[in-house]
Structure formats: C-alpha cells, structure tokens
C-alpha cells in the first residue's frame, strides 16, 4: 500500500510554512495538527469552533497522522477545503514514481488503488513521454488518445480522454510523445515532417 508521509505531504501540497499552512493547522513530523486560535483573538464562538474542529474531536492527536493512505489524504483535503491544492502533474509524477518502485510493481493492489483515469495517465506518460529523445517526431494526438481509450477499457467521453492525455503530458512538452516501441528502435534524428501550407 502506498502511503503519504511528512515529506510527500510537504511536496504534494507545496507547503512553504509548516507552522501556518492553513488557518489553525500546523504540519509536524507525525501529522497535521489542529492548533486552536489564540485566546486573545477576537472571534465569535462559532468562528472559534469552526477553526478548532477535529475529525476525532481530540486535539491531543493529529487531525491527519503520518503516514496515511491515499484515501485518508484525499478525505483530509476535502474536509479542510483544499482538495485543489495538489497539482495534477505533481500527483502524476508521485504515482509514477511509486508504481515504478521495486516495492510496488504495476501488478500490485497498490497500483490498482488509484482511480483508473490516473492509472491510465501514468500508462500514457510511460508509453509516449518517458525517456523520449527530443529529436523524435511527435506521435499524432489521435494516436495517443486512442491508446488512452484502449487502456481505460470502459465507456468514456472524448473530454475525459483529452483530460487524461493532458495530465500525462509533461509541462515542457507541447505536442505528442513517441511510442515506446519506436523509442527502442530509434537510432538517430527523425525525418522532418513535411510543412503543409495553411
């Protein structure tokens, strides 16, 4: 099972200040703690209660303990209202790194724990962009989308497929990648594509 620890949390949530990441939340080595507002802070009882909420109603324990599962991580982000703080590319890179680890081969339950669209995005990245020589001509977008649709292996929409490809594509890449099989047989610079009149 893949877990989120202190380092992974800091990286995925892009935490700059562990003592003031979110109002009344502090990140420590063993988890995320609820820190009630100072007594001299002018707040209404309702505001103070909201800022002091704890999922287990026990301020002597972390609100989220490290290490935590991906599901616990997701639920925590939803509870504190910062689900969107995790960058999709950061999460994709994290997932890819974990699934490539000798501890977690693709065939394990840990890999299948991720939503299928995220799994497919990792597969698409691995197939078309992982270690792609920069001189290779890019694969057509329709080829990449067809691969994603095949890997998803269920009824889907064109928009979902486009979203998966967008998630898989590295930030510095503006176009398609190159199939893994082509990369294995690639010996030199690809033939330049013919310029077509606009």
MDTraj code that builds the backbone (N, CA, C; nanometers):
import mdtraj as md
import numpy as np

residues = "UNK UNK UNK UNK UNK UNK UNK UNK UNK UNK UNK UNK UNK UNK UNK UNK UNK UNK UNK UNK UNK UNK UNK UNK UNK UNK UNK UNK UNK UNK UNK UNK UNK UNK UNK UNK UNK UNK UNK UNK UNK UNK UNK UNK UNK UNK UNK UNK UNK UNK UNK UNK UNK UNK UNK UNK UNK UNK UNK UNK UNK UNK UNK UNK UNK UNK UNK UNK UNK UNK UNK UNK UNK UNK UNK UNK UNK UNK UNK UNK UNK UNK UNK UNK UNK UNK UNK UNK UNK UNK UNK UNK UNK UNK UNK UNK UNK UNK UNK UNK UNK UNK UNK UNK UNK UNK UNK UNK UNK UNK UNK UNK UNK UNK UNK UNK UNK UNK UNK UNK UNK UNK UNK UNK UNK UNK UNK UNK UNK UNK UNK UNK UNK UNK UNK UNK UNK UNK UNK UNK UNK UNK UNK UNK UNK UNK UNK UNK UNK UNK UNK UNK UNK UNK UNK UNK UNK UNK UNK UNK UNK UNK UNK UNK UNK UNK UNK UNK UNK UNK UNK UNK UNK UNK UNK UNK UNK UNK UNK UNK UNK UNK UNK UNK UNK UNK UNK UNK UNK UNK UNK UNK UNK UNK UNK UNK UNK UNK".split()
xyz = np.array([
    [0.0838, -0.1196, 0.0000],
    [0.0000, 0.0000, 0.0000],
    [0.0877, 0.1252, 0.0000],
    [0.0551, 0.2206, -0.0836],
    [0.1310, 0.3442, -0.0923],
    [0.0814, 0.4420, 0.0138],
    [0.1744, 0.4995, 0.0883],
    [0.1400, 0.5928, 0.1944],
    [0.1965, 0.7317, 0.1678],
    [0.1352, 0.8292, 0.2327],
    [0.1823, 0.9672, 0.2295],
    [0.2450, 0.9975, 0.3651],
    [0.3712, 1.0364, 0.3645],
    [0.4390, 1.0754, 0.4870],
    [0.4604, 1.2255, 0.4913],
    [0.5391, 1.2683, 0.5878],
    [0.5665, 1.4119, 0.6049],
    [0.6244, 1.4724, 0.4773],
    [0.7286, 1.4101, 0.4217],
    [0.7956, 1.4651, 0.3037],
    [0.7019, 1.4707, 0.1841],
    [0.6239, 1.3642, 0.1641],
    [0.5324, 1.3610, 0.0499],
    [0.4235, 1.4672, 0.0647],
    [0.3745, 1.4844, 0.1875],
    [0.2709, 1.5856, 0.2121],
    [0.3241, 1.7250, 0.1797],
    [0.4437, 1.7558, 0.2294],
    [0.5044, 1.8865, 0.2055],
    [0.5199, 1.9130, 0.0562],
    [0.5650, 1.8101, -0.0155],
    [0.5890, 1.8264, -0.1588],
    [0.4594, 1.8380, -0.2374],
    [0.3638, 1.7475, -0.2134],
    [0.2403, 1.7455, -0.2904],
    [0.1547, 1.8693, -0.2638],
    [0.1531, 1.9160, -0.1391],
    [0.0721, 2.0335, -0.1042],
    [0.1505, 2.1642, -0.1190],
    [0.2759, 2.1535, -0.1580],
    [0.3621, 2.2700, -0.1791],
    [0.3594, 2.3632, -0.0580],
    [0.3906, 2.3051, 0.0548],
    [0.3850, 2.3781, 0.1815],
    [0.5094, 2.4659, 0.1974],
    [0.4895, 2.5952, 0.2139],
    [0.6000, 2.6888, 0.2355],
    [0.6289, 2.7083, 0.3842],
    [0.5231, 2.7146, 0.4646],
    [0.5374, 2.7389, 0.6084],
    [0.4611, 2.6308, 0.6836],
    [0.5343, 2.5402, 0.7455],
    [0.4688, 2.4284, 0.8147],
    [0.3889, 2.4747, 0.9357],
    [0.4210, 2.5932, 0.9879],
    [0.3513, 2.6442, 1.1058],
    [0.2267, 2.7253, 1.0692],
    [0.2123, 2.7564, 0.9430],
    [0.0986, 2.8384, 0.9006],
    [0.0559, 2.7987, 0.7594],
    [0.0343, 2.6684, 0.7409],
    [-0.0046, 2.6194, 0.6080],
    [-0.1487, 2.6584, 0.5770],
    [-0.2371, 2.6333, 0.6708],
    [-0.3778, 2.6720, 0.6627],
    [-0.4148, 2.7294, 0.7990],
    [-0.5207, 2.8102, 0.8056],
    [-0.5599, 2.8656, 0.9360],
    [-0.5762, 2.7571, 1.0422],
    [-0.5006, 2.7712, 1.1496],
    [-0.5088, 2.6820, 1.2652],
    [-0.4686, 2.5377, 1.2350],
    [-0.3867, 2.5174, 1.1331],
    [-0.3328, 2.3850, 1.1029],
    [-0.1811, 2.3942, 1.0980],
    [-0.1140, 2.3024, 1.1661],
    [0.0318, 2.3006, 1.1707],
    [0.0801, 2.1624, 1.1303],
    [0.1815, 2.1596, 1.0456],
    [0.2346, 2.0319, 0.9975],
    [0.3578, 1.9952, 1.0787],
    [0.3509, 1.8781, 1.1408],
    [0.4626, 1.8273, 1.2197],
    [0.5075, 1.6935, 1.1614],
    [0.6157, 1.6401, 1.2174],
    [0.6722, 1.5174, 1.1616],
    [0.5758, 1.3995, 1.1688],
    [0.4812, 1.4042, 1.2642],
    [0.3901, 1.2906, 1.2817],
    [0.2505, 1.3148, 1.2268],
    [0.2255, 1.4319, 1.1670],
    [0.0940, 1.4578, 1.1099],
    [0.0587, 1.6048, 1.1050],
    [-0.0655, 1.6307, 1.0690],
    [-0.1184, 1.7669, 1.0641],
    [-0.2038, 1.7890, 1.1886],
    [-0.1691, 1.8916, 1.2640],
    [-0.2343, 1.9173, 1.3919],
    [-0.3253, 2.0387, 1.3847],
    [-0.4376, 2.0304, 1.4562],
    [-0.5266, 2.1446, 1.4727],
    [-0.4743, 2.2292, 1.5888],
    [-0.4462, 2.3547, 1.5630],
    [-0.3996, 2.4475, 1.6663],
    [-0.5094, 2.5517, 1.6878],
    [-0.5826, 2.5451, 1.7983],
    [-0.6923, 2.6399, 1.8214],
    [-0.6430, 2.7843, 1.8200],
    [-0.7288, 2.8779, 1.7823],
    [-0.6900, 3.0193, 1.7800],
    [-0.6476, 3.0685, 1.9184],
    [-0.5621, 3.1687, 1.9188],
    [-0.5189, 3.2285, 2.0450],
    [-0.6397, 3.2831, 2.1217],
    [-0.6305, 3.2815, 2.2528],
    [-0.7432, 3.3253, 2.3361],
    [-0.7761, 3.4727, 2.3159],
    [-0.6738, 3.5541, 2.2859],
    [-0.6981, 3.6977, 2.2723],
    [-0.7386, 3.7386, 2.1314],
    [-0.7562, 3.6392, 2.0438],
    [-0.8013, 3.6691, 1.9088],
    [-0.9523, 3.6915, 1.9098],
    [-0.9951, 3.8042, 1.8540],
    [-1.1377, 3.8388, 1.8554],
    [-1.2132, 3.7559, 1.7524],
    [-1.2834, 3.6572, 1.8023],
    [-1.3634, 3.5689, 1.7179],
    [-1.4968, 3.5422, 1.7856],
    [-1.5968, 3.5164, 1.7035],
    [-1.7246, 3.4744, 1.7597],
    [-1.7116, 3.3292, 1.8042],
    [-1.7970, 3.2824, 1.8944],
    [-1.7910, 3.1415, 1.9353],
    [-1.7997, 3.0455, 1.8165],
    [-1.8827, 3.0795, 1.7191],
    [-1.8980, 2.9930, 1.6020],
    [-1.7700, 2.9882, 1.5198],
    [-1.7059, 3.1039, 1.4998],
    [-1.5806, 3.1089, 1.4256],
    [-1.4713, 3.0296, 1.4966],
    [-1.4649, 3.0459, 1.6285],
    [-1.3634, 2.9743, 1.7053],
    [-1.3879, 2.8226, 1.6986],
    [-1.5134, 2.7837, 1.7022],
    [-1.5472, 2.6406, 1.6957],
    [-1.5092, 2.5826, 1.5593],
    [-1.5356, 2.6567, 1.4520],
    [-1.5028, 2.6095, 1.3170],
    [-1.3521, 2.5905, 1.3014],
    [-1.2743, 2.6864, 1.3492],
    [-1.1287, 2.6799, 1.3372],
    [-1.0661, 2.5748, 1.4279],
    [-1.1424, 2.5264, 1.5253],
    [-1.0896, 2.4267, 1.6199],
    [-1.1421, 2.2867, 1.5926],
    [-1.2141, 2.2687, 1.4814],
    [-1.2730, 2.1385, 1.4520],
    [-1.1657, 2.0325, 1.4299],
    [-1.1931, 1.9142, 1.4825],
    [-1.1033, 1.7993, 1.4682],
    [-1.1896, 1.6798, 1.4280],
    [-1.1458, 1.6013, 1.3302],
    [-1.2304, 1.4889, 1.2840],
    [-1.2638, 1.3882, 1.3936],
    [-1.1728, 1.3708, 1.4914],
    [-1.1976, 1.2777, 1.6014],
    [-1.2338, 1.3478, 1.7320],
    [-1.2484, 1.4809, 1.7238],
    [-1.2819, 1.5604, 1.8429],
    [-1.1788, 1.5422, 1.9549],
    [-1.0532, 1.5222, 1.9152],
    [-0.9461, 1.5005, 2.0117],
    [-0.8239, 1.5814, 1.9700],
    [-0.8051, 1.6979, 2.0311],
    [-0.6951, 1.7865, 1.9936],
    [-0.5597, 1.7369, 2.0432],
    [-0.5573, 1.6262, 2.1163],
    [-0.4295, 1.5700, 2.1602],
    [-0.3723, 1.4733, 2.0554],
    [-0.4431, 1.4598, 1.9453],
    [-0.3979, 1.3726, 1.8368],
    [-0.3958, 1.4516, 1.7063],
    [-0.3127, 1.4108, 1.6090],
    [-0.3118, 1.4804, 1.4795],
    [-0.4467, 1.4670, 1.4093],
    [-0.4820, 1.5700, 1.3353],
    [-0.6019, 1.5629, 1.2523],
    [-0.5804, 1.4639, 1.1385],
    [-0.4574, 1.4595, 1.0878],
    [-0.4157, 1.3601, 0.9890],
    [-0.2812, 1.3064, 1.0337],
    [-0.2722, 1.1772, 1.0591],
    [-0.1475, 1.1168, 1.1056],
    [-0.0634, 1.0703, 0.9882],
    [0.0699, 1.0850, 1.0016],
    [0.1640, 1.0321, 0.9025],
    [0.2224, 0.9012, 0.9543],
    [0.2393, 0.8017, 0.8689],
    [0.1946, 0.8025, 0.7299],
    [0.0442, 0.7766, 0.7202],
    [-0.0132, 0.8202, 0.6078],
    [-0.1566, 0.7992, 0.5849],
    [-0.1759, 0.7386, 0.4459],
    [-0.2903, 0.6772, 0.4267],
    [-0.3210, 0.6201, 0.2962],
    [-0.3640, 0.7301, 0.2000],
    [-0.3682, 0.6970, 0.0728],
    [-0.4145, 0.7948, -0.0263],
    [-0.5586, 0.8354, -0.0002],
    [-0.6399, 0.7401, 0.0442],
    [-0.7795, 0.7700, 0.0724],
    [-0.7907, 0.8658, 0.1905],
    [-0.7110, 0.8419, 0.2941],
    [-0.7113, 0.9322, 0.4099],
    [-0.6634, 1.0712, 0.3706],
    [-0.5628, 1.0761, 0.2855],
    [-0.5098, 1.2029, 0.2347],
    [-0.6181, 1.2787, 0.1583],
    [-0.6875, 1.2077, 0.0706],
    [-0.7957, 1.2684, -0.0081],
    [-0.9073, 1.3197, 0.0824],
    [-0.9494, 1.2386, 0.1772],
    [-1.0579, 1.2790, 0.2672],
    [-1.0186, 1.4009, 0.3500],
    [-0.8932, 1.4036, 0.3949],
    [-0.8462, 1.5170, 0.4740],
    [-0.8509, 1.6457, 0.3922],
    [-0.8010, 1.6406, 0.2696],
    [-0.8011, 1.7605, 0.1849],
    [-0.9432, 1.8096, 0.1584],
    [-1.0351, 1.7161, 0.1416],
    [-1.1746, 1.7549, 0.1210],
    [-1.2321, 1.8182, 0.2473],
    [-1.1994, 1.7622, 0.3626],
    [-1.2531, 1.8121, 0.4896],
    [-1.2062, 1.9544, 0.5197],
    [-1.0793, 1.9840, 0.4877],
    [-1.0269, 2.1177, 0.5199],
    [-1.0467, 2.2164, 0.4054],
    [-1.1091, 2.1705, 0.2976],
    [-1.1430, 2.2614, 0.1885],
    [-1.0277, 2.2999, 0.0986],
    [-0.9276, 2.2123, 0.0847],
    [-0.8156, 2.2454, -0.0041],
    [-0.7834, 2.1297, -0.0971],
    [-0.8884, 2.0645, -0.1452],
    [-0.8709, 1.9487, -0.2346],
    [-0.7918, 1.9862, -0.3594],
    [-0.8122, 2.1093, -0.4082],
    [-0.7460, 2.1511, -0.5312],
    [-0.6040, 2.1995, -0.5127],
    [-0.5499, 2.1925, -0.3917],
    [-0.4146, 2.2452, -0.3684],
    [-0.3071, 2.1538, -0.4243],
    [-0.3407, 2.0290, -0.4546],
    [-0.2422, 1.9356, -0.5086],
    [-0.2407, 1.9465, -0.6603],
    [-0.1239, 1.9803, -0.7155],
    [-0.1089, 1.9938, -0.8599],
    [-0.1189, 1.8566, -0.9262],
    [-0.1951, 1.8491, -1.0342],
    [-0.2178, 1.7205, -1.1012],
    [-0.0880, 1.6593, -1.1522],
    [0.0031, 1.7437, -1.2023],
    [0.1296, 1.6925, -1.2533],
    [0.2170, 1.6379, -1.1400],
    [0.2143, 1.7061, -1.0248],
    [0.2903, 1.6571, -0.9090],
    [0.2379, 1.5213, -0.8644],
    [0.1048, 1.5067, -0.8617],
    [0.0465, 1.3802, -0.8198],
    [0.0770, 1.2696, -0.9204],
    [0.0715, 1.3034, -1.0499],
    [0.1025, 1.2038, -1.1526],
    [0.2471, 1.1567, -1.1403],
    [0.3388, 1.2512, -1.1165],
    [0.4800, 1.2151, -1.1010],
    [0.5005, 1.1286, -0.9772],
    [0.4304, 1.1625, -0.8697],
    [0.4403, 1.0843, -0.7464],
    [0.3902, 0.9419, -0.7694],
    [0.2746, 0.9308, -0.8344],
    [0.2175, 0.7992, -0.8612],
    [0.3101, 0.7177, -0.9497],
    [0.3620, 0.7821, -1.0551],
    [0.4514, 0.7104, -1.1462],
    [0.5758, 0.6629, -1.0731],
    [0.6313, 0.7493, -0.9895],
    [0.7499, 0.7118, -0.9147],
    [0.7246, 0.5952, -0.8216],
    [0.6080, 0.5947, -0.7562],
    [0.5754, 0.4863, -0.6639],
    [0.5485, 0.3556, -0.7374],
    [0.4789, 0.3635, -0.8498],
    [0.4449, 0.2411, -0.9226],
    [0.5654, 0.1843, -0.9952],
    [0.6679, 0.2684, -1.0218],
    [0.7903, 0.2177, -1.0831],
    [0.8851, 0.1587, -0.9797],
    [0.8585, 0.1860, -0.8530],
    [0.9450, 0.1369, -0.7466],
    [0.9412, -0.0151, -0.7410],
    [1.0541, -0.0795, -0.7098],
    [1.0539, -0.2253, -0.6963],
    [0.9558, -0.2745, -0.5902],
    [0.9208, -0.1853, -0.4955],
    [0.8274, -0.2255, -0.3901],
    [0.6856, -0.2361, -0.4427],
    [0.6552, -0.1613, -0.5508],
    [0.5182, -0.1546, -0.5991],
    [0.5110, -0.1747, -0.7499],
    [0.5293, -0.2972, -0.8003],
    [0.5121, -0.3193, -0.9432],
    [0.3682, -0.2942, -0.9845],
    [0.3478, -0.2724, -1.1143],
    [0.2152, -0.2357, -1.1640],
    [0.1085, -0.3384, -1.1284],
    [0.1486, -0.4621, -1.1118],
    [0.0505, -0.5682, -1.0889],
    [-0.0023, -0.5715, -0.9469],
    [0.0521, -0.4889, -0.8572],
    [0.0102, -0.4960, -0.7183],
    [-0.1203, -0.4239, -0.6937],
    [-0.1809, -0.4514, -0.5786],
    [-0.3038, -0.3836, -0.5389],
    [-0.2785, -0.2349, -0.5227],
    [-0.1580, -0.1987, -0.4781],
    [-0.1259, -0.0571, -0.4563],
    [-0.1450, 0.0234, -0.5830],
    [-0.1025, -0.0311, -0.6958],
    [-0.1183, 0.0409, -0.8228],
    [-0.2666, 0.0529, -0.8579],
    [-0.3398, -0.0542, -0.8367],
    [-0.4821, -0.0538, -0.8720],
    [-0.5653, 0.0290, -0.7755],
    [-0.5037, 0.0747, -0.6673],
    [-0.5745, 0.1567, -0.5698],
    [-0.6105, 0.2932, -0.6277],
    [-0.5330, 0.3412, -0.7260],
    [-0.5565, 0.4731, -0.7821],
    [-0.6779, 0.4708, -0.8745],
    [-0.7471, 0.5837, -0.8888],
    [-0.8570, 0.5914, -0.9856],
    [-0.8076, 0.5499, -1.1239],
    [-0.8931, 0.4830, -1.2016],
    [-0.8464, 0.4287, -1.3292],
    [-0.7944, 0.5363, -1.4239],
    [-0.8524, 0.6564, -1.4205],
    [-0.8058, 0.7624, -1.5093],
    [-0.6623, 0.8034, -1.4762],
    [-0.6279, 0.8037, -1.3466],
    [-0.4915, 0.8368, -1.3055],
    [-0.3959, 0.7253, -1.3471],
    [-0.4386, 0.6012, -1.3320],
    [-0.3570, 0.4885, -1.3761],
    [-0.3260, 0.5001, -1.5251],
    [-0.4299, 0.5311, -1.6028],
    [-0.4126, 0.5403, -1.7477],
    [-0.3215, 0.6577, -1.7834],
    [-0.3340, 0.7702, -1.7122],
    [-0.2451, 0.8842, -1.7371],
    [-0.1000, 0.8444, -1.7156],
    [-0.0741, 0.7659, -1.6119],
    [0.0618, 0.7152, -1.5871],
    [0.1068, 0.6243, -1.7015],
    [0.0158, 0.5382, -1.7471],
    [0.0487, 0.4488, -1.8578],
    [0.0798, 0.5272, -1.9852],
    [0.0005, 0.6318, -2.0106],
    [0.0207, 0.7134, -2.1306],
    [0.1562, 0.7842, -2.1239],
    [0.1878, 0.8393, -2.0063],
    [0.3184, 0.9044, -1.9907],
    [0.4311, 0.8045, -2.0148],
    [0.4190, 0.6872, -1.9553],
    [0.5228, 0.5849, -1.9692],
    [0.5383, 0.5442, -2.1149],
    [0.4280, 0.5342, -2.1859],
    [0.4308, 0.4874, -2.3242],
    [0.4834, 0.5921, -2.4209],
    [0.4466, 0.7177, -2.4015],
    [0.4772, 0.8189, -2.5036],
    [0.5831, 0.9221, -2.4655],
    [0.6083, 0.9438, -2.3359],
    [0.6996, 1.0526, -2.2998],
    [0.8202, 1.0111, -2.2152],
    [0.8122, 0.8972, -2.1497],
    [0.9202, 0.8578, -2.0594],
    [1.0477, 0.8304, -2.1396],
    [1.1508, 0.9096, -2.1161],
    [1.2800, 0.8959, -2.1851],
    [1.2686, 0.9130, -2.3367],
    [1.1782, 0.9951, -2.3843],
    [1.1652, 1.0187, -2.5284],
    [1.2769, 1.1107, -2.5769],
    [1.3540, 1.0698, -2.6797],
    [1.4544, 1.1608, -2.7352],
    [1.3887, 1.2870, -2.7898],
    [1.4476, 1.4011, -2.7617],
    [1.3872, 1.5276, -2.8029],
    [1.3833, 1.5442, -2.9538],
    [1.4675, 1.4661, -3.0268],
    [1.4723, 1.4815, -3.1724],
    [1.3698, 1.3966, -3.2454],
    [1.2984, 1.3142, -3.1737],
    [1.1990, 1.2288, -3.2398],
    [1.0752, 1.3092, -3.2751],
    [1.0195, 1.2785, -3.3913],
    [0.8945, 1.3426, -3.4293],
    [0.7827, 1.2975, -3.3351],
    [0.6940, 1.3894, -3.2965],
    [0.5861, 1.3520, -3.2034],
    [0.4803, 1.2647, -3.2684],
    [0.4223, 1.1793, -3.1886],
    [0.3114, 1.0968, -3.2364],
    [0.1868, 1.1834, -3.2506],
    [0.0991, 1.1524, -3.3452],
    [-0.0258, 1.2286, -3.3586],
    [-0.1093, 1.2186, -3.2307],
    [-0.1771, 1.3256, -3.2001],
    [-0.2595, 1.3279, -3.0795],
    [-0.3629, 1.2160, -3.0827],
    [-0.4179, 1.1904, -3.2010],
    [-0.5219, 1.0859, -3.2101],
    [-0.4659, 0.9481, -3.1740],
    [-0.3362, 0.9275, -3.2017],
    [-0.2736, 0.8002, -3.1651],
    [-0.2647, 0.7868, -3.0134],
    [-0.2273, 0.8957, -2.9479],
    [-0.2155, 0.8950, -2.8023],
    [-0.3529, 0.8784, -2.7390],
    [-0.4516, 0.9485, -2.7911],
    [-0.5871, 0.9380, -2.7374],
    [-0.6433, 0.7981, -2.7578],
    [-0.6132, 0.7376, -2.8709],
    [-0.6606, 0.6009, -2.8964],
    [-0.5973, 0.5033, -2.7969],
    [-0.4697, 0.5235, -2.7666],
    [-0.4026, 0.4382, -2.6679],
    [-0.4665, 0.4555, -2.5306],
    [-0.4941, 0.5816, -2.4930],
    [-0.5559, 0.6084, -2.3629],
    [-0.6939, 0.5438, -2.3550],
    [-0.7702, 0.5538, -2.4630],
    [-0.9049, 0.4956, -2.4644],
    [-0.8983, 0.3436, -2.4497],
    [-0.7998, 0.2829, -2.5142],
    [-0.7839, 0.1375, -2.5061],
    [-0.7450, 0.0947, -2.3652],
    [-0.6530, 0.1696, -2.3040],
    [-0.6082, 0.1367, -2.1693],
    [-0.7192, 0.1562, -2.0661],
    [-0.8061, 0.2547, -2.0900],
    [-0.9148, 0.2806, -1.9956],
    [-1.0133, 0.1650, -1.9935],
    [-1.0369, 0.1084, -2.1126],
    [-1.1158, -0.0143, -2.1234],
    [-1.2547, -0.0026, -2.0615],
    [-1.3184, 0.1103, -2.0832],
    [-1.4570, 0.1280, -2.0413],
    [-1.5176, 0.2403, -2.1237],
    [-1.6494, 0.2549, -2.1137],
    [-1.7146, 0.3639, -2.1841],
    [-1.6683, 0.4976, -2.1274],
    [-1.6296, 0.5879, -2.2151],
    [-1.5786, 0.7167, -2.1706],
    [-1.6167, 0.8244, -2.2713],
    [-1.5868, 0.9475, -2.2368],
    [-1.6159, 1.0601, -2.3257],
    [-1.4866, 1.1104, -2.3887],
    [-1.5004, 1.1820, -2.4991],
    [-1.3830, 1.2410, -2.5635],
    [-1.3130, 1.3373, -2.4690],
    [-1.3906, 1.4101, -2.3878],
    [-1.3310, 1.5067, -2.2968],
    [-1.2487, 1.4382, -2.1895],
    [-1.2958, 1.3246, -2.1375],
    [-1.2191, 1.2543, -2.0360],
    [-1.0866, 1.2055, -2.0940],
    [-1.0903, 1.1557, -2.2173],
    [-0.9676, 1.1095, -2.2814],
    [-0.8697, 1.2247, -2.2989],
    [-0.9206, 1.3400, -2.3425],
    [-0.8343, 1.4581, -2.3573],
    [-0.7746, 1.4995, -2.2227],
    [-0.8546, 1.4911, -2.1182],
    [-0.8053, 1.5259, -1.9844],
    [-0.6939, 1.4305, -1.9403],
    [-0.7097, 1.3028, -1.9702],
    [-0.6085, 1.2036, -1.9342],
    [-0.4775, 1.2325, -2.0061],
    [-0.4873, 1.2629, -2.1352],
    [-0.3667, 1.2937, -2.2134],
    [-0.3010, 1.4215, -2.1626],
    [-0.3831, 1.5201, -2.1286],
    [-0.3289, 1.6455, -2.0761],
    [-0.2571, 1.6227, -1.9432],
    [-0.3110, 1.5347, -1.8609],
    [-0.2479, 1.5022, -1.7328],
    [-0.1161, 1.4283, -1.7539],
    [-0.1117, 1.3429, -1.8547],
    [0.0077, 1.2625, -1.8809],
    [0.1202, 1.3447, -1.9439],
    [0.0845, 1.4453, -2.0211],
    [0.1857, 1.5214, -2.0956],
    [0.2710, 1.6069, -2.0015],
    [0.4049, 1.5932, -2.0066],
    [0.4921, 1.6770, -1.9239],
    [0.4743, 1.8251, -1.9554],
    [0.5016, 1.9104, -1.8598],
    [0.4784, 2.0532, -1.8774],
    [0.5561, 2.1112, -1.9939],
    [0.6800, 2.0590, -2.0151],
    [0.7634, 2.1187, -2.1196],
    [0.7291, 2.0680, -2.2589],
    [0.6416, 1.9675, -2.2659],
    [0.6027, 1.9119, -2.3952],
    [0.4732, 1.9754, -2.4427],
    [0.4742, 2.0316, -2.5622],
    [0.3547, 2.0952, -2.6164],
    [0.2796, 2.0025, -2.7110],
    [0.3494, 1.8978, -2.7590],
    [0.2852, 1.8073, -2.8541],
    [0.2958, 1.6643, -2.8045],
    [0.2629, 1.5721, -2.8947],
    [0.2609, 1.4319, -2.8575],
    [0.3983, 1.3742, -2.8354],
    [0.4040, 1.2605, -2.7685],
    [0.5289, 1.1922, -2.7434],
    [0.5584, 1.0923, -2.8536],
    [0.6355, 0.9927, -2.8211],
    [0.6700, 0.8889, -2.9174],
    [0.6454, 0.7535, -2.8529],
    [0.5828, 0.6595, -2.9263],
    [0.5555, 0.5273, -2.8682],
    [0.6822, 0.4595, -2.8188],
    [0.6706, 0.3843, -2.7114],
    [0.7865, 0.3200, -2.6505],
    [0.8576, 0.2287, -2.7496],
    [0.7831, 0.1542, -2.8316],
    [0.8440, 0.0631, -2.9273],
    [0.9298, 0.1394, -3.0269],
    [0.8822, 0.2552, -3.0720],
    [0.9594, 0.3376, -3.1647],
    [1.0863, 0.3895, -3.0981],
    [1.0786, 0.4214, -2.9683],
    [1.1969, 0.4713, -2.8984],
    [1.3042, 0.3634, -2.8884],
    [1.2607, 0.2390, -2.8728],
    [1.3565, 0.1300, -2.8592],
    [1.4354, 0.1076, -2.9875],
    [1.3739, 0.1348, -3.1023],
    [1.4406, 0.1126, -3.2309],
    [1.4963, 0.2409, -3.2898],
    [1.4832, 0.3513, -3.2164],
    [1.5268, 0.4811, -3.2664],
    [1.6792, 0.4891, -3.2680],
    [1.7364, 0.5250, -3.3829],
    [1.8816, 0.5299, -3.3974],
    [1.9363, 0.6717, -3.4140],
    [1.8542, 0.7646, -3.4528],
    [1.9033, 0.8997, -3.4769],
    [1.7907, 0.9962, -3.4949],
    [1.8183, 1.1103, -3.5524],
    [1.7191, 1.2145, -3.5667],
    [1.6080, 1.1707, -3.6594],
    [1.4836, 1.1970, -3.6205],
    [1.3693, 1.1586, -3.7019],
    [1.3655, 1.2391, -3.8302],
    [1.3009, 1.1807, -3.9299],
    [1.2802, 1.2529, -4.0541],
    [1.1913, 1.3728, -4.0282],
    [1.2277, 1.4883, -4.0801],
    [1.1488, 1.6087, -4.0572],
    [1.0136, 1.5956, -4.1223],
    [0.9128, 1.6416, -4.0525],
    [0.7788, 1.6369, -4.1092],
    [0.7667, 1.7410, -4.2173],
    [0.6894, 1.7091, -4.3177],
    [0.6731, 1.7986, -4.4311],
    [0.5859, 1.9156, -4.3903],
    [0.6286, 2.0365, -4.4246],
    [0.5491, 2.1541, -4.3919],
    [0.4271, 2.1586, -4.4833],
    [0.3147, 2.1775, -4.4243],
    [0.1914, 2.1847, -4.5037],
    [0.1432, 2.3277, -4.5067],
    [0.0989, 2.3760, -4.6222],
    [0.0505, 2.5144, -4.6321],
    [-0.0731, 2.5352, -4.5504],
    [-0.0864, 2.6524, -4.4900],
    [-0.2024, 2.6846, -4.4084],
    [-0.3067, 2.7560, -4.4945],
])
top = md.Topology()
chain = top.add_chain()
for i, resn in enumerate(residues, 1):
    res = top.add_residue(resn, chain, resSeq=i)
    for name in ("N", "CA", "C"):
        top.add_atom(name, md.element.get_by_symbol(name[0]), res)
traj = md.Trajectory(xyz[None], top)
